[in-house]
Amino acid sequence: MNASATLLPAVVRPAVENLHWLSSDHCAAPVLDLLDGLGWAIIETPEANIHMTSPDGAVYVGWLPEDPSAWTREIVWRVQVLPADGEVWVQEFGVHTPSEAVAGFLAALVAHSSR
């Protein structure tokens, strides 16, 4: 592909002193806000775990801060996808993964789900 440099977006590089890397604050708010806005079913348990399911039932997201088996595996987020034409796959995120990163992963998953 040959494109004029004037048609390409400018690369923006923040100054090193302006970089702010995410770190975990151990809250689920960014994911909850995203999935609630998309109409997902959200169920909270008395133990403070939260289970979320996509409207079509094909994706499950678990926020599992009080699940002993999750802590044994050193995870707090579990995403399970059941594609209509494929095998189930799972992605898990550790306790130090920022919830904004998990929300970004889920936003990309949702954005590409119609392909």
N, C-alpha and C positions, 0 to 999 in steps of 0.2 A: 504494500500500500504506500502510495506516495501522497503525502499531504503537506500542504504549505505550513510552515511553522506558525503563520499567523492564524491558522485554523485550529491549532492544537491548544489545549488549555495550558495556562501558565503553571509551572511547578512552584508550589509555595512551600518554603522550608522555614519553619519557625526558628528563631534564634535559640541556641542551646539553653540559655537561661529562661526561656519561655516554655520549655517542655514540661509537661506534667503527666507522669505516668500513673495509670490507675493502680490502686492497691485495694485489697478487699477491706470493706468495712463490715462484712458479715451480715449484710441485710439483703433482702430479696426484692426491695421496692422497684428497681428498674425493670426486672422481669415481670413482676406482678402488674405494674402499670402497662407495660407493652401488651401482655396477654389479655388483661382485662379489657383494654381498648379494642382488641381484636375479637372480643366475644367468646373467649374460652371459658369453660367451666372451671371454677376455682373452689377447692374444698380445703378448709383448714381442719386439722385434727386437734384434739385436746393436748397432744404432746408438742404442738407448735410446728409440726411438719405441714407442708402445703402440697397438694396434688392438683395439677392443672391438665386439662384435656382439650385438644382442639375441637372445634365445632363438628368436624367430620369423624372424630374419634381415632384418627390415624396417628396422632402424636400425643405422647404423655410427657409431662415435665414434672419432676419432683424436686422440691426444696426440702432437704432431709436433715436439718440441723440436729434433730433429736433421735435419729434412726440408728440404733446400735450397729447394724450391719453396714450402713453407709460409713460410719466412723471407722469401722474395722478396715474398710477399703480406702479410707482417707478421702472420701468424696462427700460433697454436700449437694451437688446438682446431678440429676439423672435425666437424660433426654432419651426417649425410646420412640422410634419411628417404625410404623408398619405400612410400607408402601403397598399400594393396590396391586402392583405387578412385580414385587420383589421380596427379598428376605428382610426380616426385622433387623434393624441395626440400632446400636446404643452408643451414646456419647456421654461420658461422665466428666465432671469438673471437680477439682479438689477444693479444699476448704479455703485456699488462698486465692482462688480465681475470682477476680472482681465480678460482681453481678452485672455491671455494665458490659463486660466482655461476653457473658452468657446471653444477655439481651441482644447484643450484636449478632451472635451466632444464630439465635432464634429468629431475629429479623431477616437475616439472609436466608435461612431455611424457609420461612414463610414466603419471602419474595420470589423464591425459585420453585415453589411447590406446584405451580401450574404448568411447569414444563413437562 
